[in-house]
Amino acid sequence: QVQLVESGGGLVQAGGSLRLSCAASRSGFSINAMAWYRQAPGKQRELVAVITGGSSTSYADSVKGRFTISRDNAKNTVYLQMNSLKPEDTAVYYCNAGRFVTAFNPGNYWGQGTQVTVSS
């Protein structure tokens, strides 16, 4: 079993920045891919960004150019740097990890979620 612990959410004004962190309790191929999803009230969960063990990345169109996902394998930690935040980025952000992660097939492991609120 893998535990994922997130931190870094909060309240920020539009145009501001936040960095989310997600620390995994252990490493291994079971968490080869790490990702961030988000879910806003009344909306479906969506994949925001994913990074593979080889550090290949992909992003939702809505965050390209503003968000950057990265990982520190020595610390078993994935980060999401969010710049130029917009009110529509307001959501609960969830860390996810698994052997593979795609938009419709998340990994087996989830964090508890962290609230990001962007005020206009």
N, C-alpha and C positions, 0 to 999 in steps of 0.2 A: 504494500500500500504506500502511496505517496501523498503527503500533505503539502498543500500550496497555501502560503500565507502572503496576502497582499497588503500593501500600504501605499500611502501617497495621495489618496483622494482628498477632495475638499471643495471649497467654494472659491471661484475665481471670476473676475470680470472678463467679458468678451475681449478677445485679443491677448489675453494672458496665457501663461504656461503652467503646466503641472507635469510631474514625472511620477508614474506609477512603478512600483516594484513588486515582484512576486518571487518569493524564495521557496524552492522545493526542498523537501526533507532529505532527498537523496538524488543521485544521478543514475544514469543508465539508459539503455535503449527504450525502456518503457516511457521515457519522457524525452524522446529524441526531438519531437516538435513541441514548441511552446507558443502559446497564442493569447491574445486578448479578444474577448467578446464583450459586447455591451447590450444592455436592454433598457430602453426608455419606457416609461409608463404607457401602457396601451399599445406597445409595439412589439414586434417579434425580436427575439435575440438575433444579433448580427455579428459576424466575424469582422473584427477591426483590423487585425494584423496577425501574421504568423511568421515564425522563424524556425528553420530546421536546425538540426545538429550541425550541419555544414554552413550555417549562417545565411542561407538563402532566405529572402524575405518576400512577402507579398502583403498588399494593403487593400482595404476597401477603397473604392473610387472616392468616397466622400472624405477620406482623410489623407489621401496621397498628397505629398508635399508639405503636410503640416505635422504628421505624426511619424515617429521613428521607433521601430522596435529593435532591441538589441539584447544580447545575452552575455553573461559572464559565467562560463562553464565551471570555472574554479569555485565559484560561489553558488552554483546551481540556481542562478537568479536571472530572471528576464525583466526587462524594463520597457516602459512605453513613455517616450518623451512626447508630450502633446503641446504643440505651439499654435499660436493664432486660434485659440479656442473660440468656438461659436456657441450660442445658446442651444443649438440643435445637437451639440455634443453631450448635453446633459443626459446622464444615464447611470445605471449601476454597471461598473466594469468588472468583468470576471476573468481571472487567469485560468487558462486551460492547458493541459499537457497530455501527451500521449505519443504513441509510436508515430502516428501520422495525424495531421489535423487538416480538415478542409471545411469549407463553409457549412456543409450539411452533415459532416461527420466529425464532430469534436472528439478530442481525446477523452480518455477514461477519467481523468482527474480534474477537479474543479476547486478553485479557491472560494472563499466565502463571499466575495464581492466587495467592492469599495465604491462609494457614491462620489460622482463627479457632478458638480453643479456649476453651470456657467451663466452668470447674470448678464443681462443686456444693458 
